[in-house]
Amino acid sequence: MKNRYSLLVWTWILIWQNLLHAQKGNDAVKIQPSNIRAHVRFLSSDLMEGRLPATRGGDLAAHYIATQFELAGLKPVNKDSYFQMVPMVGMNADPNMQMVLDRQGSSLELNYRKDFVAWAGIEKEEVTIRNGEVVFVGYGISAPEVPWDDYKGTDVRGKILMMLVNDPPSDDPGFFGGKALTYYGRWTYKLEEAARRGALGVLLVHNTDMAGYPWQVVEGSWTGEQFSLPQEVEKSSVIEAWITEARADEVLKAAGLNFAQARERAGKADFRSVPLGWSMNLSVNSSIRKVESPNVVGLLEGIDARLKNEIILITTHYDHLGIGIEVEGDSIYNGAFDNASGTGGMLELARVMAAQRPRWSILFAAVTAEEQGLIGSEYYARHPLFPLSRTAANINFDSISVWEESENIITMGAERSSLDEVVRNVASEMRIVISPDPFPEKGHFFRSDQFSLVKVGVPAVYLDPGLMIRGKPEGWGERMMNEYTEKRYHQPSDEFDPSWSFEGAAQMMEFARRTALKIANSESMPRWKPGDQFEALRKKNLAEEGKSPSALVR
């Protein structure tokens, strides 16, 4: 009863706050840090129980967002509903599992969570691997355009593939992006490629520098219930897993390598896969449920009769990890920075933009299950509410600044398309600079929801906080981000901090507002730069709609 009363109190406070701002003239069309603060405080409270999809807390968050969209004046677009329901399969693995590796009469016993985490790669309650041959396949990459091939014709069907995360190391931006992570370095690609090649299972070797986060993030993110879209085709990889660097080192040493040597060998173009002489034994028993969780979608309709059927899509995710492994007496993974901050920012952005009069329509989508592998945005990309050929661009943000304003902002992905000119014009107007990604090795562009749209040809920009914080010493912002990654990312300690000013959040949302309006009041849809790897997908979407590339320019 107490929790229900608190929920009602907070809801009415925020509704009343919106009504007050609606009466304040110019404030009604100005982004207010205090509004973002209130949304973030509420969405990251213990009442939301970590906003895991298909749970009470996740559903409460979705209904709260839909209510705020309606208050702002956005229109429902999915059969008079603000919800686009996303079907998902939830699988919760029994933690009482043990991995046993056998080699020439000796065995290694690995403990769940401490040494490895694993989940079923297929939708079955019981999956078992017996005597699966373990093969080291380097980075597990096949990229003909580089060229690079870790498989080199090796038949890995029915094998267990041990592989490194990230890309082969290089300082050359033309070779796997140099220090910047490419999609080939993402664990998602590696699992997909292994399945395409008929692998029975995958062992991703964790290394903090290479993964971009410590082992406790793996432990917190890949245990408990895991969600996926319903499988459209049967996968070959029945078990997928992470293994710690220390235990992988033991496995490699028995085959005449250690981790450092294996990493060095894998970084050379002439690398060939290495049979390790180990066989893996592991059973994963899972409870399975089929559920739905909504993308929350609201439309700001354009005023130009000729252009209003074309949209700019603004996205952020509202989900987090729910209730999980207890850490220092706390088991609620509140996700205040990741991503109540982005959700709160979107709600305030929607309120302010609803008072604008753009020529094109703007679609706001708070998507679900990002933490489960970009599921909500991937579902939208597969089942768009507006045709992809009429989706001009995607503006996405995730974990926006909670500190003071910054001298800079990061606009990942804009450099791939004509959005580059748009964001540079906005930066000039706001007297801030555009900086490159300060952590390119972490591959943020491939880890957030805009990538789901990019993969189907929609030009996108991912707005990330600038770290040159006004009024703070040099390097302060970067230190704060490093501290967050090490101590709070995907941990119960990612909680609301009353000291956050949210001035930087308001600044970022103003940047998003101006960017969206520049596109929405133009005559031309953004275009990929000639030769970009995603340009062909855009042309394909246009062709399917019976349009030519010239349709991008009116």
C-alpha positions as CSV (number, residue, x, y, z in Angstrom):
1,M,0.0,0.0,0.0
2,K,2.8,2.4,0.9
3,N,4.5,1.8,-2.5
4,R,1.2,2.3,-4.4
5,Y,0.6,5.6,-2.5
6,S,4.1,6.8,-3.3
7,L,3.6,6.0,-6.9
8,L,0.4,8.0,-7.0
9,V,2.0,10.9,-5.3
10,W,5.0,11.1,-7.7
11,T,2.7,10.7,-10.7
12,W,0.5,13.7,-9.6
13,I,3.5,15.8,-8.7
14,L,4.9,15.4,-12.2
15,I,1.5,16.0,-13.9
16,W,1.0,19.1,-11.8
17,Q,4.5,20.2,-12.7
18,N,3.7,19.9,-16.4
19,L,0.6,21.9,-15.9
20,L,2.5,24.7,-14.1
21,H,5.1,24.8,-16.9
22,A,2.3,25.0,-19.5
23,Q,1.2,28.3,-17.9
24,K,4.7,29.9,-17.8
25,G,4.8,31.4,-21.3
26,N,8.3,31.0,-22.7
27,D,9.2,28.3,-20.2
28,A,6.6,26.0,-22.0
29,V,8.9,25.9,-25.0
30,K,12.2,25.8,-23.1
31,I,13.8,22.5,-21.9
32,Q,13.9,22.5,-18.1
33,P,16.6,20.6,-16.2
34,S,14.2,20.3,-13.2
35,N,11.7,18.4,-15.4
36,I,14.3,15.9,-16.5
37,R,15.5,15.5,-12.9
38,A,11.9,14.7,-11.8
39,H,11.4,12.1,-14.5
40,V,14.8,10.4,-13.8
41,R,14.2,10.4,-10.0
42,F,10.9,8.7,-10.5
43,L,11.9,6.2,-13.2
44,S,15.0,5.1,-11.3
45,S,13.3,4.7,-7.9
46,D,13.0,1.3,-6.2
47,L,9.3,1.4,-7.1
48,M,10.2,0.7,-10.7
49,E,12.2,-2.4,-9.6
50,G,14.9,-1.9,-12.2
51,R,12.5,-1.7,-15.2
52,L,13.1,-5.2,-16.5
53,P,10.9,-5.9,-19.6
54,A,7.7,-7.9,-18.9
55,T,7.8,-7.2,-15.2
56,R,5.6,-5.0,-13.0
57,G,8.3,-2.3,-12.9
58,G,8.9,-2.4,-16.6
59,D,5.2,-2.1,-17.3
60,L,4.8,0.7,-14.9
61,A,7.6,2.6,-16.6
62,A,6.0,2.0,-20.0
63,H,2.6,3.3,-18.8
64,Y,4.2,6.3,-17.2
65,I,6.0,7.2,-20.5
66,A,2.7,6.8,-22.5
67,T,0.9,9.1,-20.0
68,Q,3.6,11.7,-20.4
69,F,3.4,11.5,-24.2
70,E,-0.4,12.0,-24.0
71,L,0.1,15.0,-21.7
72,A,2.6,16.5,-24.1
73,G,0.1,16.2,-27.0
74,L,1.7,13.5,-29.0
75,K,-0.6,11.3,-31.0
76,P,-0.9,7.5,-30.7
77,V,0.0,5.8,-34.0
78,N,-0.5,2.1,-33.5
79,K,-4.3,1.6,-33.7
80,D,-4.9,4.4,-31.2
81,S,-2.4,3.0,-28.8
82,Y,1.0,4.4,-27.7
83,F,2.2,0.8,-27.4
84,Q,3.9,-1.3,-30.1
85,M,4.0,-4.7,-28.4
86,V,7.2,-6.6,-28.8
87,P,7.0,-10.4,-28.5
88,M,9.9,-11.9,-26.6
89,V,11.1,-15.2,-25.3
90,G,12.3,-15.1,-21.7
91,M,14.8,-17.8,-20.7
92,N,16.0,-18.1,-17.1
93,A,18.9,-20.6,-16.7
94,D,19.2,-22.7,-13.6
95,P,22.3,-21.4,-11.9
96,N,23.2,-24.9,-10.6
97,M,25.3,-25.7,-13.6
98,Q,28.9,-26.6,-13.9
99,M,31.2,-26.6,-17.0
100,V,33.7,-29.5,-17.2
101,L,36.5,-29.5,-19.7
102,D,38.3,-32.8,-20.3
103,R,41.7,-33.3,-21.9
104,Q,43.8,-36.5,-22.0
105,G,42.6,-37.8,-18.6
106,S,42.7,-34.4,-16.8
107,S,39.7,-32.2,-16.1
108,L,39.0,-28.5,-15.4
109,E,35.8,-27.8,-13.4
110,L,34.4,-24.2,-13.9
111,N,32.0,-22.6,-11.6
112,Y,29.0,-20.7,-12.8
113,R,29.3,-16.9,-12.3
114,K,32.8,-17.1,-10.8
115,D,34.4,-18.6,-13.9
116,F,31.8,-18.6,-16.6
117,V,28.2,-17.6,-17.5
118,A,26.2,-19.5,-20.1
119,W,22.7,-19.5,-21.6
120,A,20.8,-21.6,-24.1
121,G,21.2,-20.4,-27.7
122,I,18.0,-22.1,-28.7
123,E,14.5,-22.1,-27.3
124,K,14.6,-25.4,-25.4
125,E,14.2,-26.1,-21.7
126,E,17.1,-28.5,-21.7
127,V,20.2,-28.3,-23.8
128,T,23.3,-30.4,-23.3
129,I,26.8,-30.6,-24.9
130,R,28.7,-33.8,-24.4
131,N,32.4,-34.0,-25.4
132,G,32.2,-31.0,-27.6
133,E,35.6,-30.3,-29.3
134,V,37.0,-26.9,-28.3
135,V,38.7,-24.9,-31.1
136,F,40.4,-21.5,-30.7
137,V,39.3,-19.3,-33.6
138,G,41.1,-16.1,-32.8
139,Y,38.7,-13.2,-33.1
140,G,36.0,-15.2,-34.9
141,I,35.9,-12.8,-37.8
142,S,35.4,-13.3,-41.5
143,A,35.6,-9.9,-43.3
144,P,36.4,-10.3,-47.0
145,E,36.5,-6.6,-47.6
146,V,39.5,-6.1,-45.2
147,P,40.5,-8.9,-46.1
148,W,40.5,-11.1,-43.0
149,D,39.4,-14.6,-42.2
150,D,39.9,-16.4,-38.9
151,Y,38.2,-19.5,-40.2
152,K,40.2,-19.9,-43.5
153,G,38.0,-22.8,-44.7
154,T,38.1,-24.7,-41.4
155,D,35.0,-26.7,-40.9
156,V,33.7,-25.8,-37.4
157,R,30.4,-27.5,-37.6
158,G,29.6,-29.2,-34.3
159,K,32.6,-27.6,-32.6
160,I,32.9,-25.3,-29.5
161,L,34.5,-22.1,-30.6
162,M,36.7,-20.2,-28.1
163,M,37.2,-16.6,-29.4
164,L,38.4,-13.2,-28.3
165,V,36.2,-10.1,-28.2
166,N,37.0,-6.9,-30.0
167,D,38.9,-6.5,-33.4
168,P,42.4,-7.4,-34.3
169,P,44.6,-4.6,-33.0
170,S,45.7,-1.8,-35.3
171,D,46.6,1.9,-35.3
172,D,45.4,2.2,-39.0
173,P,41.9,3.6,-39.2
174,G,41.5,1.8,-42.5
175,F,42.0,-1.6,-40.8
176,F,39.1,-2.6,-38.7
177,G,38.7,1.1,-37.7
178,G,42.1,1.3,-36.0
179,K,41.6,1.8,-32.3
180,A,37.9,2.2,-32.8
181,L,35.8,-1.0,-32.4
182,T,33.8,-2.1,-35.5
183,Y,30.8,-4.3,-35.6
184,Y,33.1,-7.3,-36.2
185,G,34.4,-6.8,-32.7
186,R,31.0,-7.0,-31.0
187,W,30.0,-10.2,-29.3
188,T,26.7,-10.1,-31.1
189,Y,28.5,-10.4,-34.5
190,K,30.7,-13.2,-33.3
191,L,27.7,-15.3,-32.1
192,E,25.9,-14.7,-35.3
193,E,28.9,-15.7,-37.4
194,A,29.5,-18.9,-35.3
195,A,25.9,-19.9,-35.8
196,R,26.1,-19.3,-39.5
197,R,29.0,-21.7,-39.7
198,G,27.2,-24.4,-37.8
199,A,29.1,-24.1,-34.5
200,L,27.7,-26.1,-31.6
201,G,28.7,-23.6,-29.0
202,V,30.7,-20.4,-28.3
203,L,33.0,-19.4,-25.5
204,L,33.7,-15.7,-25.5
205,V,36.9,-14.9,-23.6
206,H,36.5,-11.9,-21.3
207,N,39.3,-9.4,-20.9
208,T,38.4,-6.0,-19.3
209,D,40.4,-3.9,-21.7
210,M,39.1,-5.7,-24.7
211,A,35.5,-5.9,-23.6
212,G,35.4,-2.4,-22.2
213,Y,33.9,-3.5,-18.9
214,P,34.9,-5.7,-15.9
215,W,33.7,-9.3,-15.3
216,Q,31.0,-8.2,-12.8
217,V,29.2,-6.5,-15.8
218,V,29.2,-9.9,-17.6
219,E,28.0,-11.6,-14.5
220,G,25.2,-9.1,-13.9
221,S,24.1,-8.8,-17.5
222,W,24.1,-12.5,-18.6
223,T,22.6,-14.1,-15.6
224,G,19.0,-14.2,-14.6
225,E,16.3,-14.0,-17.2
226,Q,17.5,-13.4,-20.8
227,F,15.2,-12.1,-23.5
228,S,15.3,-12.5,-27.2
229,L,13.0,-12.1,-30.2
230,P,11.2,-15.4,-31.2
231,Q,13.6,-17.4,-33.4
232,E,12.6,-17.3,-37.0
233,V,15.1,-19.9,-38.1
234,E,16.7,-22.6,-36.0
235,K,20.2,-21.8,-34.7
236,S,23.1,-24.2,-34.6
237,S,24.8,-22.8,-31.5
238,V,22.9,-24.5,-28.6
239,I,25.0,-23.0,-25.9
240,E,26.6,-19.5,-25.7
241,A,28.9,-18.5,-22.9
242,W,31.5,-16.1,-21.5
243,I,34.6,-17.4,-19.7
244,T,37.0,-15.4,-17.6
245,E,40.5,-14.7,-18.9
246,A,42.1,-16.6,-16.0
247,R,40.3,-19.9,-16.8
248,A,40.8,-19.4,-20.6
249,D,44.5,-19.0,-19.9
250,E,44.5,-22.4,-18.2
251,V,42.7,-24.0,-21.2
252,L,45.2,-22.4,-23.6
253,K,48.3,-23.3,-21.6
254,A,47.4,-27.0,-21.8
255,A,47.6,-26.7,-25.6
256,G,51.0,-24.9,-25.5
257,L,49.7,-21.3,-25.5
258,N,48.8,-18.7,-22.9
259,F,46.4,-15.9,-23.2
260,A,49.0,-13.3,-24.2
261,Q,50.5,-15.6,-26.9
262,A,47.0,-16.6,-28.2
263,R,46.1,-12.9,-28.4
264,E,49.3,-12.0,-30.3
265,R,48.9,-14.9,-32.7
266,A,45.2,-14.1,-33.3
267,G,46.2,-10.5,-34.3
268,K,48.1,-11.6,-37.4
269,A,46.5,-12.1,-40.8
270,D,48.0,-15.5,-41.2
271,F,46.3,-16.9,-38.1
272,R,44.7,-20.3,-38.4
273,S,42.3,-21.9,-35.9
274,V,43.9,-24.1,-33.2
275,P,42.3,-27.3,-32.0
276,L,42.9,-27.2,-28.2
277,G,42.5,-30.9,-27.4
278,W,39.8,-30.2,-24.8
279,S,36.2,-31.4,-24.9
280,M,33.4,-29.5,-23.2
281,N,30.6,-30.9,-21.1
282,L,27.7,-28.6,-20.0
283,S,24.0,-28.8,-19.5
284,V,21.8,-25.7,-19.3
285,N,18.3,-26.1,-18.0
286,S,16.0,-23.1,-18.4
287,S,12.5,-22.0,-17.6
288,I,10.9,-20.5,-20.7
289,R,8.1,-18.0,-21.0
290,K,6.7,-16.1,-23.9
291,V,6.0,-12.5,-23.0
292,E,5.4,-9.0,-24.5
293,S,6.9,-5.7,-23.6
294,P,6.0,-2.4,-25.3
295,N,7.9,0.1,-27.3
296,V,6.2,3.3,-26.3
297,V,5.6,5.5,-29.4
298,G,4.1,8.9,-29.9
299,L,3.8,11.1,-33.0
300,L,4.2,14.9,-33.4
301,E,2.5,15.3,-36.7
302,G,4.0,17.7,-39.3
303,I,2.1,20.6,-40.7
304,D,3.2,20.3,-44.3
305,A,0.7,18.2,-46.2
306,R,3.3,17.2,-48.7
307,L,6.0,16.1,-46.2
308,K,4.2,15.1,-43.0
309,N,4.1,11.4,-44.0
310,E,7.8,11.3,-43.7
311,I,9.3,11.1,-40.2
312,I,12.4,11.8,-38.1
313,L,12.6,9.0,-35.5
314,I,13.9,9.9,-32.1
315,T,14.8,6.9,-29.8
316,T,16.0,6.1,-26.4
317,H,15.5,2.9,-24.3
318,Y,13.7,2.9,-21.0
319,D,14.5,-0.7,-19.7
320,H,17.2,-1.8,-17.4
321,L,18.2,-5.1,-15.6
322,G,15.5,-5.4,-13.0
323,I,16.2,-7.3,-9.7
324,G,19.4,-9.4,-9.8
325,I,22.4,-10.5,-8.0
326,E,22.7,-8.8,-4.6
327,V,25.7,-6.4,-4.2
328,E,26.4,-4.9,-0.8
329,G,22.8,-5.6,0.3
330,D,21.1,-4.1,-2.8
331,S,19.5,-6.2,-5.5
332,I,17.6,-3.5,-7.5
333,Y,19.4,-2.5,-10.6
334,N,17.9,1.0,-10.8
335,G,19.6,2.2,-14.0
336,A,19.5,5.9,-13.2
337,F,22.2,7.0,-15.6
338,D,21.5,4.0,-17.9
339,N,18.9,4.9,-19.0
340,A,16.4,6.7,-16.9
341,S,18.5,9.8,-17.8
342,G,17.8,9.4,-21.6
343,T,14.2,8.5,-21.0
344,G,13.7,11.6,-18.8
345,G,15.4,13.7,-21.4
346,M,13.1,12.3,-24.2
347,L,10.0,13.1,-22.1
348,E,11.1,16.7,-21.7
349,L,12.1,16.9,-25.3
350,A,8.7,15.7,-26.4
351,R,6.9,18.2,-24.2
352,V,8.9,21.1,-25.6
353,M,8.8,19.9,-29.3
354,A,5.0,19.4,-29.1
355,A,4.8,23.2,-29.0
356,Q,6.8,23.4,-32.3
357,R,5.4,23.3,-35.8
358,P,7.7,21.1,-37.9
359,R,7.0,20.5,-41.5
360,W,7.9,16.8,-41.3
361,S,6.5,14.5,-38.6
362,I,8.6,13.5,-35.6
363,L,8.1,10.0,-34.0
364,F,9.3,9.5,-30.4
365,A,10.0,5.9,-29.5
366,A,11.0,4.8,-26.0
367,V,12.1,1.3,-26.8
368,T,12.2,-1.8,-24.7
369,A,14.8,-4.5,-24.0
370,E,17.9,-2.6,-25.2
371,E,19.9,-4.2,-22.4
372,Q,18.9,-7.6,-23.8
373,G,20.6,-6.9,-27.2
374,L,18.7,-4.0,-28.8
375,I,15.5,-6.1,-29.0
376,G,13.0,-3.3,-29.0
377,S,14.7,-1.3,-31.7
378,E,15.4,-4.4,-33.8
379,Y,11.7,-5.3,-33.6
380,Y,10.8,-1.8,-34.7
381,A,13.3,-2.0,-37.6
382,R,11.7,-5.2,-38.7
383,H,8.1,-3.9,-38.2
384,P,8.3,-0.1,-38.7
385,L,5.1,1.9,-38.0
386,F,6.2,4.1,-41.0
387,P,7.9,2.7,-44.0
388,L,11.7,2.7,-43.7
389,S,11.9,4.6,-47.1
390,R,10.0,7.4,-45.5
391,T,12.1,7.4,-42.3
392,A,14.4,10.3,-42.9
393,A,16.8,9.8,-40.0
394,N,17.2,8.5,-36.5
395,I,18.4,10.5,-33.6
396,N,19.3,8.3,-30.6
397,F,20.7,8.9,-27.2
398,D,21.4,6.7,-24.2
399,S,22.7,7.8,-20.8
400,I,22.8,11.5,-21.3
401,S,24.8,14.0,-19.2
402,V,23.6,14.5,-15.6
403,W,26.2,17.1,-14.8
404,E,26.7,20.8,-15.8
405,E,26.8,21.9,-19.4
406,S,29.7,20.9,-21.6
407,E,31.9,22.7,-24.0
408,N,31.5,19.7,-26.4
409,I,29.3,16.9,-27.6
410,I,29.8,13.6,-29.4
411,T,27.8,12.9,-32.6
412,M,28.7,9.3,-33.4
413,G,27.6,8.1,-36.9
414,A,26.8,11.5,-38.3
415,E,30.1,11.6,-40.2
416,R,28.7,8.7,-42.3
417,S,26.0,10.8,-43.9
418,S,24.8,14.3,-44.6
419,L,23.7,14.5,-41.0
420,D,27.3,15.6,-40.4
421,E,26.6,19.0,-41.9
422,V,23.4,19.3,-39.8
423,V,25.0,18.6,-36.4
424,R,27.9,20.9,-37.2
425,N,25.6,23.7,-37.9
426,V,23.8,23.1,-34.6
427,A,27.1,22.9,-32.7
428,S,28.1,26.3,-34.2
429,E,24.8,27.8,-33.2
430,M,25.2,26.5,-29.6
431,R,28.9,27.5,-29.5
432,I,30.0,24.0,-28.6
433,V,32.5,21.8,-30.4
434,I,32.0,18.3,-31.8
435,S,34.5,15.8,-30.4
436,P,35.4,12.3,-31.5
437,D,34.4,9.4,-29.3
438,P,36.8,9.5,-26.3
439,F,36.4,5.7,-25.9
440,P,36.4,4.4,-29.5
441,E,37.7,1.0,-28.4
442,K,34.3,0.4,-26.6
443,G,32.3,0.5,-29.9
444,H,29.4,2.5,-28.5
445,F,28.0,3.2,-32.0
446,F,27.3,-0.6,-32.3
447,R,25.9,-1.0,-28.8
448,S,22.9,1.3,-28.8
449,D,19.6,1.4,-30.5
450,Q,20.4,3.5,-33.6
451,F,22.4,0.6,-34.9
452,S,19.2,-1.4,-35.4
453,L,18.0,1.4,-37.8
454,V,21.4,1.8,-39.4
455,K,21.4,-1.9,-40.3
456,V,18.2,-1.4,-42.3
457,G,19.6,1.7,-44.1
458,V,18.3,4.7,-42.0
459,P,21.0,7.4,-41.5
460,A,21.5,8.0,-37.8
461,V,23.3,10.0,-35.2
462,Y,24.0,8.8,-31.7
463,L,24.3,11.7,-29.3
464,D,26.7,11.1,-26.4
465,P,27.7,13.4,-23.6
466,G,30.6,15.7,-24.1
467,L,33.1,15.4,-21.2
468,M,34.6,18.9,-21.3
469,I,32.4,20.0,-18.4
470,R,32.1,23.7,-17.8
471,G,33.5,24.8,-14.5
472,K,35.3,21.6,-13.8
473,P,39.1,20.9,-14.1
474,E,40.5,19.3,-17.3
475,G,39.8,15.6,-17.4
476,W,37.1,15.7,-14.7
477,G,34.4,14.4,-17.1
478,E,36.5,11.5,-18.4
479,R,37.3,10.5,-14.8
480,M,33.6,10.5,-13.9
481,M,32.8,8.3,-16.9
482,N,35.6,5.9,-16.1
483,E,34.5,5.7,-12.4
484,Y,31.0,5.1,-13.5
485,T,32.0,2.2,-15.8
486,E,34.2,0.6,-13.1
487,K,31.8,1.0,-10.2
488,R,28.2,1.5,-11.3
489,Y,27.6,0.4,-14.9
490,H,25.1,-2.4,-14.8
491,Q,25.3,-2.5,-11.0
492,P,22.7,-1.7,-8.2
493,S,24.8,1.4,-7.5
494,D,23.6,3.1,-10.7
495,E,21.2,5.2,-8.6
496,F,19.8,8.7,-8.6
497,D,22.2,11.2,-7.2
498,P,20.6,14.4,-5.7
499,S,23.8,16.3,-6.6
500,W,23.2,15.9,-10.4
501,S,22.4,19.3,-11.9
502,F,20.9,18.0,-15.2
503,E,22.1,21.2,-17.0
504,G,24.1,19.1,-19.3
505,A,21.0,16.9,-20.0
506,A,19.0,20.0,-21.0
507,Q,21.8,21.1,-23.2
508,M,21.9,17.7,-25.0
509,M,18.1,17.7,-25.5
510,E,18.4,21.2,-26.9
511,F,21.0,19.9,-29.4
512,A,18.6,17.0,-30.3
513,R,15.7,19.5,-30.7
514,R,17.6,21.8,-33.1
515,T,18.9,18.8,-35.0
516,A,15.5,17.3,-35.5
517,L,13.9,20.6,-36.5
518,K,16.6,21.3,-39.1
519,I,15.9,18.0,-40.7
520,A,12.1,18.4,-40.3
521,N,12.0,21.8,-41.9
522,S,14.3,21.0,-44.8
523,E,13.4,19.8,-48.4
524,S,15.9,16.9,-48.5
525,M,16.2,13.6,-46.6
526,P,19.6,12.9,-45.2
527,R,21.8,10.7,-47.5
528,W,24.6,8.3,-46.7
529,K,28.0,9.5,-48.0
530,P,28.9,7.7,-51.3
531,G,30.5,4.4,-50.7
532,D,29.4,4.0,-47.1
533,Q,28.6,0.4,-46.3
534,F,25.0,1.2,-45.4
535,E,24.2,3.2,-48.6
536,A,23.2,0.1,-50.5
537,L,20.6,-0.8,-47.8
538,R,19.0,2.6,-48.2
539,K,18.8,2.2,-52.0
540,K,17.2,-1.2,-51.4
541,N,14.5,0.3,-49.2
542,L,13.8,3.0,-51.7
543,A,13.6,0.4,-54.5
544,E,11.1,-1.7,-52.5
545,E,8.9,1.4,-52.3
546,G,9.2,2.0,-56.0
547,K,11.4,5.1,-55.5
548,S,14.7,6.1,-57.0
549,P,17.6,7.6,-55.0
550,S,16.6,11.0,-56.5
551,A,13.6,10.7,-54.1
552,L,15.9,11.8,-51.4
553,V,16.1,15.3,-52.9
554,R,12.9,17.2,-53.5
